[in-house]
Amino acid sequence: MTQIDQQQQRTRMPVQTGFTLKALLLSSGAAFALLGPGMASATLGEPEASVQSDVQELRGSIKEADHGSYRVHEIQLPSGTVVREYSGVDGIVFAVTWQGPFMPNLRQMLGRYFDPYAAAAKADHADHHHLQVQQSDLVVQVSGHMRAFTGRAYLPHAIPGGVSMENLQ
Amino acid sequence: VRSAAARLLRTGCGMLISLATLSCGGGNTVAGSSGGSPVTPASNVVSVVINGGPTGLTSPAINTLYTTVTVCVPGTTTCQSIDHIQVDTGSYGLRLLASQVTLSLPVNTSTSGASLVECTTFVDGYSWGPVSRVDVQISGESAHSVPVQLIGDNRFPASTVPVDCSSSGPTIEDTVAQFGANGILGVGPFVQDCGSACVNTAQPATYYSCTQAVCSATTVPLTSQVLNPVTLFPTDNNGTIIELPSVSASGAASVTGSLIFGIDTQSNNQSGSQTVLALNQGVYITTVFNGQTLSASFIDSGSNGTFFTDSNIALCPSPNSSFYCPASPQTLSATLQGMNGTSVAESFSVTSLAGVASTVTALPGLAGSNPTAGSFDWGLPFFYNRRVATAIEGYTTSAGTGPYVAF
């Protein structure tokens, strides 16, 4: 809770307030363990402990919540964007989500899935505010407008039983 | 046939502009105002058109709103008009495809004295190019020395795009074909495209200070950021109104309407009894649909359909599998809620893309699945047959203080 308060005091981007509030609500429903800035975060399809670079690279603060069949690593980026990475009991990251005023570094978050995502995305060109890549092994869904983006990417075959799409926000 | 129709429209538009520096009126297939008295030409009104888009698109645009903007070398009468600039309430600031700019425009300097270059991230890609200043003339309004982005400027080719920028999205959008327009006029409810977040912190994939081919992220003062040019008009600067006529369910080959500057500043932009939905700090509203409360909803002229999630409606076959193709037209309803506690029920239509005439560029029932949970995107179909006002953050009208959307 202390850390969340500090985040609110640091808030300069108006958009961040809403997301911090969401984090506050989430923390009341799940026991978050505060992790140090050097702790691992992970990339889609990779072991959660395999990538030491996300938090340092993104200069974010991280919290972790254990929901039993999956864990959520929540990274608060300095830009105000919140990134969440979901890993199963096998430790593999099966989903990543983001919400906030700036797009996160998708190359980092999607890892080896970034290039397939980029290739598929070129074919789907509805407008500047939506993007959906739906493949058997990869789903990427992004929408929003300037200064307010929302998105998620997941590996359909790797989602643990009992986890619904509504859990991935 | 579709691209030929678009080319014909643009030719007529170009003639008008060269004769009288008027804005493009389009083909008048469907034109007029949505109820009430028609908008008559005035110093604060510019025509907007929905058609197949500029030359060079690989497929015609649909439900894409364009206008014509005149830009000038600051302080001079050296000007040019550029048609097919998309009108977007989901972004902030004027961006021009450099390939369409004939003016000689110096690049603005960053705080360190190098060139100021921007990475603009959209959902479907990123656009890279320097920031310059132009005088903007649109209808009778003019704004002096407006920071704008020149996308795809060969002074900063794609080879200079920083990795942070190219990691923000799937593809670069630096040509008319990639971008879908000759430029974009962001008249959404924020003033700047970044705001205070960029003043003290160099944000990744945003603004860069470039010395030749070496670019590093930089902070940018508010007044140097690319910003909504409406806020720099001497008057009529608190927001905009988009007014479009009704369009039949079967669609139209082209539609013309009006973009009106200012809210409650002239006789033609009065709020009257409009419903005002205040926006939160993410410029979101809430939509209640099918029992779901979707708190990241927005009204956006730059989205070409109504985007929501309803698993009971069939999706179209590939390659349009993001859009709905119901067996028969659907009429659905939802409730929009503003942050001011105001709520209003809306009905909207969903028609199948299958069977739509190939000449159609305006289709009120175009709808698709929303990629993200918790969001309902009221795109351009929402704007048909009504006046939608967008009040800018911190600016006051007779109906309240922005950011809000009213209709």
Chai-1 contact restraints between the chains, C-beta under 6 A:
chainA,res_idxA,chainB,res_idxB,connection_type,confidence,min_distance_angstrom,max_distance_angstrom,comment,restraint_id
A,R12,B,S196,contact,1.0,0.0,6.0,A-B,restraint_1
A,M13,B,A197,contact,1.0,0.0,6.0,A-B,restraint_2
A,P14,B,Q281,contact,1.0,0.0,6.0,A-B,restraint_3
A,V15,B,Q281,contact,1.0,0.0,6.0,A-B,restraint_4
A,V15,B,G282,contact,1.0,0.0,6.0,A-B,restraint_5
A,T17,B,Q281,contact,1.0,0.0,6.0,A-B,restraint_6
A,G18,B,G282,contact,1.0,0.0,6.0,A-B,restraint_7
A,S79,B,Q203,contact,1.0,0.0,6.0,A-B,restraint_8
A,F102,B,Q203,contact,1.0,0.0,6.0,A-B,restraint_9
A,M103,B,T121,contact,1.0,0.0,6.0,A-B,restraint_10
A,M103,B,S168,contact,1.0,0.0,6.0,A-B,restraint_11
A,N105,B,S167,contact,1.0,0.0,6.0,A-B,restraint_12
A,L106,B,S167,contact,1.0,0.0,6.0,A-B,restraint_13
A,R107,B,S167,contact,1.0,0.0,6.0,A-B,restraint_14
A,A118,B,P170,contact,1.0,0.0,6.0,A-B,restraint_15
A,A121,B,P170,contact,1.0,0.0,6.0,A-B,restraint_16
A,K122,B,T171,contact,1.0,0.0,6.0,A-B,restraint_17
A,A126,B,S322,contact,1.0,0.0,6.0,A-B,restraint_18
A,D127,B,S303,contact,1.0,0.0,6.0,A-B,restraint_19
A,D127,B,N304,contact,1.0,0.0,6.0,A-B,restraint_20
A,H128,B,F122,contact,1.0,0.0,6.0,A-B,restraint_21
A,H128,B,D124,contact,1.0,0.0,6.0,A-B,restraint_22
A,H129,B,G90,contact,1.0,0.0,6.0,A-B,restraint_23
A,H129,B,V123,contact,1.0,0.0,6.0,A-B,restraint_24
A,H129,B,G302,contact,1.0,0.0,6.0,A-B,restraint_25
A,H129,B,S303,contact,1.0,0.0,6.0,A-B,restraint_26
A,H130,B,F307,contact,1.0,0.0,6.0,A-B,restraint_27
A,H130,B,P371,contact,1.0,0.0,6.0,A-B,restraint_28
A,L131,B,V123,contact,1.0,0.0,6.0,A-B,restraint_29
A,L131,B,D124,contact,1.0,0.0,6.0,A-B,restraint_30
A,Q132,B,S322,contact,1.0,0.0,6.0,A-B,restraint_31
A,Q132,B,P371,contact,1.0,0.0,6.0,A-B,restraint_32
A,Q141,B,P371,contact,1.0,0.0,6.0,A-B,restraint_33
A,Q141,B,T372,contact,1.0,0.0,6.0,A-B,restraint_34
A,V142,B,V123,contact,1.0,0.0,6.0,A-B,restraint_35
A,V142,B,P371,contact,1.0,0.0,6.0,A-B,restraint_36
A,S143,B,P371,contact,1.0,0.0,6.0,A-B,restraint_37
A,S143,B,T372,contact,1.0,0.0,6.0,A-B,restraint_38
A,S143,B,S375,contact,1.0,0.0,6.0,A-B,restraint_39
A,G144,B,V123,contact,1.0,0.0,6.0,A-B,restraint_40
A,H145,B,G90,contact,1.0,0.0,6.0,A-B,restraint_41
A,H145,B,D300,contact,1.0,0.0,6.0,A-B,restraint_42
A,M146,B,S91,contact,1.0,0.0,6.0,A-B,restraint_43
A,M146,B,Y92,contact,1.0,0.0,6.0,A-B,restraint_44
A,M146,B,D193,contact,1.0,0.0,6.0,A-B,restraint_45
A,A148,B,G282,contact,1.0,0.0,6.0,A-B,restraint_46
A,T150,B,A296,contact,1.0,0.0,6.0,A-B,restraint_47
A,T150,B,T372,contact,1.0,0.0,6.0,A-B,restraint_48
A,Q169,B,A373,contact,1.0,0.0,6.0,A-B,restraint_49
